[in-house]
Amino acid sequence: MCSEGGPVNNPPALWCGGLVKRYGERTVVDQVGFHIAAGEAYGLLGPNGAGKTTTISMLVGLLSPDAGSIVVGGVPMARDSVAVKRLIGYVPQEVALYPELTARENLRFFGRLYGLPRTVLTERIGEVLAMIGLSDRADDKVGTYSGGMKRRANIGVALLHRPRLLILDEPTVGVDPQSRVAILDQVERLVAGGMSLLYTSHYMEEVERVCTRVGIIDQGRVVADGTRRDLVSRLGGADRVELVLDGDVPTAAAKLRTVIGVREAVVTGPASVRLLTDGGRHLLPALLGAVTGIAAVTGVEVVEPDLEAVFLHLTGSKLRD
């Protein structure tokens, strides 16, 4: 995350610091800050209600923060700052296209809103249609497209003006597996071409595939930020063991904490305990023995450390919960 002093030389594609958004007495975004380097793909993850969508809405200028700063490509985001918004390409969760217009007509309409000259726009529409693989359907109404094609057309609109930063908010939600692969392939090509990217998804494998660095937001705060290796190292190589118990769960958890190799044992429900362990599979006999006479083990799951495990450890929930 960035210091309060903000960016200085060689500004990143995006810098934000101290972002706060309140609704009445409820603070939904609380001192959020992170940066995206030029040419970097950054994933922003968070459970439902974590403040992720509100944060993105502030970054693209749809909401004004109650406190904090946003800088895009070295240019501060002032309220209704058209100059800064022109540096951003935004692909929202919901498809934002006119279904009665063709893809070409949609691109022309939004290109004019961006202020692109007519001669430049005509050439750019052709380039974008080829880029998103819709040249052969360019003159069909968007309302006749599949969900995946609509998503690709939506991405095309965001690319028309060659933005400094592309923000993709769950771009594969609701599409079929084939379209999902096509969208991810397209995103990877953009990143390989040097595009700066902010990417959110409820599919951890997408973020791991596309992004070089990840921020995890929970309860309105960024609770972790770094590369996949950085985040996984926070668990210190520990395995996560989930036990489902029938019996005295709090006493069982206390007993499990005494087992050598157990770093943490947390009661996560009326019948469940989550442990962080050294070598979870090898410890299973000792774990089962520790709760003998206290609770019966009715379910066991061992998960080796990965980004999903880090997310669960930090937020207490799975990404798609």
C-alpha positions in Angstrom: 0.0 0.0 0.0 1.0 3.5 -0.6 2.3 6.0 2.0 0.2 9.0 2.9 2.5 11.2 0.9 1.2 9.8 -2.4 3.1 9.1 -5.6 6.1 11.1 -6.6 8.3 10.2 -9.5 7.3 7.7 -12.2 3.6 7.7 -11.1 1.7 4.4 -11.1 -1.4 3.8 -13.2 -3.5 4.1 -10.1 -2.7 5.3 -6.6 -5.3 5.6 -3.8 -4.9 6.3 -0.1 -7.0 6.8 2.9 -10.3 6.2 1.1 -13.4 6.5 3.3 -17.1 6.2 2.4 -19.8 6.4 5.0 -23.6 6.0 4.7 -25.0 7.6 7.8 -23.2 6.0 10.8 -22.0 3.0 8.8 -18.5 3.1 7.4 -18.4 0.8 4.3 -14.9 1.8 3.2 -12.4 2.5 5.9 -8.9 3.9 5.0 -8.5 1.8 1.9 -5.3 2.3 -0.1 -3.3 0.5 -2.7 -1.5 1.2 -6.0 -1.2 -0.4 -9.5 2.1 0.1 -11.3 2.1 0.9 -15.0 1.6 -2.3 -17.0 0.6 -4.3 -13.9 -2.5 -6.5 -13.4 -3.8 -6.1 -9.8 -6.6 -8.3 -8.4 -9.0 -6.9 -5.8 -10.7 -9.7 -3.8 -13.3 -9.5 -1.0 -16.3 -11.3 0.3 -19.8 -10.0 -0.4 -20.3 -6.7 1.5 -16.6 -6.1 2.0 -16.7 -2.7 0.4 -15.2 -3.7 -2.9 -17.9 -2.4 -5.2 -18.0 0.9 -3.3 -14.3 1.3 -3.6 -14.4 0.7 -7.4 -17.3 3.2 -7.7 -15.1 5.8 -6.1 -12.1 4.9 -8.3 -14.1 5.5 -11.5 -15.7 8.7 -10.2 -19.2 7.4 -9.7 -19.0 8.1 -6.0 -17.1 10.8 -4.2 -15.1 9.6 -1.2 -15.7 11.2 2.2 -12.0 11.2 2.7 -8.8 10.1 0.9 -7.2 10.7 -2.5 -7.2 9.0 -5.9 -4.5 9.6 -8.5 -4.7 8.1 -12.0 -1.5 8.2 -14.1 -0.2 11.1 -11.9 -3.4 13.1 -12.3 -5.4 13.7 -9.1 -9.1 12.7 -9.3 -11.1 15.8 -8.5 -14.9 15.7 -8.3 -16.4 15.4 -11.8 -12.9 15.4 -13.2 -13.4 14.6 -16.9 -9.7 14.6 -17.6 -9.0 11.8 -15.1 -12.1 9.7 -16.2 -10.8 9.7 -19.7 -7.8 7.8 -18.5 -10.0 5.0 -17.2 -11.8 2.2 -19.1 -14.5 0.7 -16.9 -16.3 -2.6 -17.5 -19.1 -2.9 -14.9 -20.7 -6.1 -13.6 -23.8 -5.4 -15.5 -23.6 -5.2 -19.3 -23.9 -1.5 -20.2 -24.8 -1.6 -23.9 -27.9 -0.7 -26.0 -29.4 -4.0 -27.1 -31.3 -2.5 -30.1 -28.1 -1.1 -31.5 -25.4 -3.2 -33.3 -22.0 -3.7 -31.8 -20.6 -1.2 -34.3 -23.3 1.4 -33.5 -22.7 0.9 -29.7 -19.0 1.5 -30.2 -19.6 4.6 -32.4 -22.0 6.0 -29.8 -19.6 5.6 -26.9 -16.7 6.7 -29.0 -18.4 10.0 -29.6 -19.0 10.4 -25.9 -15.3 9.9 -25.4 -14.8 12.7 -27.9 -12.9 10.7 -30.5 -12.7 12.4 -33.9 -14.8 10.7 -36.6 -11.9 9.6 -38.7 -10.0 8.2 -35.7 -13.2 6.6 -34.4 -14.0 4.6 -37.6 -10.5 3.1 -37.6 -10.5 2.5 -33.9 -13.9 0.6 -34.1 -12.4 -1.8 -36.6 -9.4 -2.4 -34.4 -11.5 -3.0 -31.3 -13.9 -5.3 -33.1 -11.0 -7.4 -34.3 -9.5 -7.4 -30.8 -12.6 -8.7 -29.2 -13.3 -11.2 -31.9 -16.7 -9.7 -33.1 -15.8 -8.4 -36.6 -18.1 -11.0 -38.2 -21.0 -10.0 -35.9 -20.4 -6.3 -35.8 -23.6 -5.4 -37.6 -25.9 -7.6 -35.6 -27.9 -6.2 -32.8 -26.3 -6.7 -29.4 -29.7 -8.0 -28.1 -29.1 -11.1 -30.3 -25.7 -11.9 -28.7 -24.9 -14.6 -26.2 -23.9 -13.5 -22.7 -20.2 -14.0 -23.5 -20.4 -11.9 -26.6 -22.1 -9.1 -24.8 -19.3 -9.1 -22.2 -16.7 -9.0 -24.9 -18.5 -6.1 -26.6 -18.6 -4.3 -23.2 -14.9 -4.7 -22.9 -14.5 -3.3 -26.4 -16.3 -0.1 -25.4 -13.9 0.4 -22.5 -10.9 0.0 -24.8 -12.0 2.4 -27.5 -10.2 5.5 -26.1 -7.0 3.6 -25.2 -7.3 4.1 -21.5 -4.3 4.3 -19.1 -6.1 2.0 -16.7 -8.7 -0.7 -17.4 -11.0 -1.7 -14.5 -12.8 -5.0 -15.0 -15.5 -5.7 -12.3 -16.3 -9.5 -12.5 -16.2 -9.6 -16.3 -17.0 -13.3 -16.6 -20.1 -13.5 -14.3 -23.0 -15.4 -15.8 -21.2 -16.5 -19.0 -20.7 -20.1 -20.3 -17.3 -21.8 -19.8 -16.2 -21.3 -23.5 -16.9 -17.5 -23.3 -15.1 -17.3 -20.0 -12.0 -18.8 -21.6 -12.3 -16.4 -24.5 -12.6 -13.4 -22.1 -9.6 -14.5 -20.0 -7.5 -15.0 -23.1 -8.4 -11.5 -24.2 -7.5 -10.1 -20.8 -4.2 -11.9 -20.8 -3.4 -10.4 -24.3 -4.1 -6.9 -23.0 -1.8 -7.4 -20.0 0.9 -8.8 -22.2 0.5 -5.7 -24.3 1.3 -3.5 -21.3 -2.3 -2.6 -20.2 -2.6 -1.6 -16.5 -5.5 -3.6 -15.0 -7.7 -3.7 -11.9 -9.5 -7.0 -11.9 -12.2 -8.3 -9.5 -13.7 -11.8 -9.7 -15.4 -14.4 -7.5 -13.3 -17.0 -9.2 -9.9 -17.3 -7.5 -8.4 -19.2 -10.4 -9.0 -16.2 -12.7 -7.2 -13.8 -10.4 -4.3 -16.2 -10.0 -4.1 -16.6 -13.8 -4.4 -12.9 -14.7 -2.9 -10.8 -11.8 0.6 -10.4 -10.6 -0.4 -8.8 -7.3 -3.5 -9.1 -5.2 -5.3 -7.0 -2.5 -7.8 -8.5 -0.1 -10.5 -6.3 1.3 -12.7 -7.2 4.2 -15.1 -5.2 6.3 -14.1 -2.1 4.4 -10.3 -2.4 5.0 -7.4 -3.8 2.9 -6.2 -6.6 5.1 -3.5 -7.9 2.8 -1.6 -6.8 -0.3 1.1 -8.5 -2.3 2.1 -11.1 -4.8 0.6 -14.6 -4.5 3.9 -15.8 -2.9 3.8 -12.9 -0.4 0.3 -13.7 0.6 0.7 -17.5 0.9 3.9 -16.9 3.0 1.6 -15.2 5.6 0.4 -18.7 6.5 4.1 -19.7 6.9 3.5 -22.8 4.7 0.9 -24.0 7.2 -1.8 -26.4 6.1 -5.5 -25.7 7.0 -7.4 -28.5 8.6 -11.2 -28.3 9.0 -12.8 -30.6 11.5 -16.5 -31.3 11.9 -17.2 -32.4 15.5 -20.1 -33.9 17.4 -19.5 -33.1 21.1 -17.9 -30.4 23.3 -16.4 -28.2 20.5 -14.8 -25.5 22.6 -13.1 -28.1 24.9 -12.0 -30.0 21.8 -10.5 -26.8 20.3 -8.6 -26.1 23.5 -7.2 -29.7 23.5 -6.2 -29.5 19.8 -4.1 -26.4 20.6 -1.9 -28.5 22.7 -0.9 -30.8 19.9 2.6 -30.3 18.7 2.5 -28.8 15.1 -0.8 -27.0 15.6 -0.3 -23.3 15.3 -4.0 -22.2 15.7 -7.3 -23.8 16.5 -10.4 -21.6 16.0 -14.0 -22.5 16.6 -15.8 -21.5 13.4 -19.3 -22.9 14.1 -21.3 -24.9 16.6 -19.8 -28.1 15.2 -16.6 -27.0 13.5 -12.9 -26.1 14.2 -10.4 -24.6 11.8 -6.7 -25.4 12.4 -3.4 -24.1 11.0 -0.9 -26.9 11.2 2.6 -28.0 10.1 2.0 -31.0 7.9 -1.8 -31.4 8.3 -2.1 -34.9 6.8 0.7 -36.3 9.0 -0.9 -34.8 12.1 -4.3 -36.3 11.5 -3.8 -39.3 13.8 -2.6 -37.0 16.7 -5.5 -34.6 16.1 -8.1 -37.4 16.1 -6.5 -38.8 19.2 -6.6 -35.4 21.0 -10.4 -35.2 20.8 -11.1 -38.8 21.7 -13.6 -38.8 24.6 -14.4 -35.1 24.0 -16.0 -35.1 20.6 -16.6 -37.5 17.7 -15.0 -36.4 14.3 -17.6 -36.6 11.6 -15.8 -34.7 8.9 -12.2 -33.8 7.9 -10.7 -31.6 5.2 -7.1 -30.8 4.7 -6.2 -27.9 2.4 -2.6 -27.1 1.6 -1.7 -23.3 1.4 -2.8 -21.4 -1.6 -4.5 -18.0 -2.3 -7.9 -19.5 -1.5 -6.6 -20.6 1.9 -5.1 -17.1 2.6 -8.5 -15.6 1.7 -10.4 -17.9 4.0 -7.9 -17.4 6.8 -8.1 -13.6 6.6 -11.8 -13.1 6.0 -13.4 -16.3 7.5 -15.3 -17.0 4.3 -14.7 -18.5 0.8 -14.6 -16.1 -2.1 -17.8 -17.4 -3.6 -19.8 -17.5 -0.4 
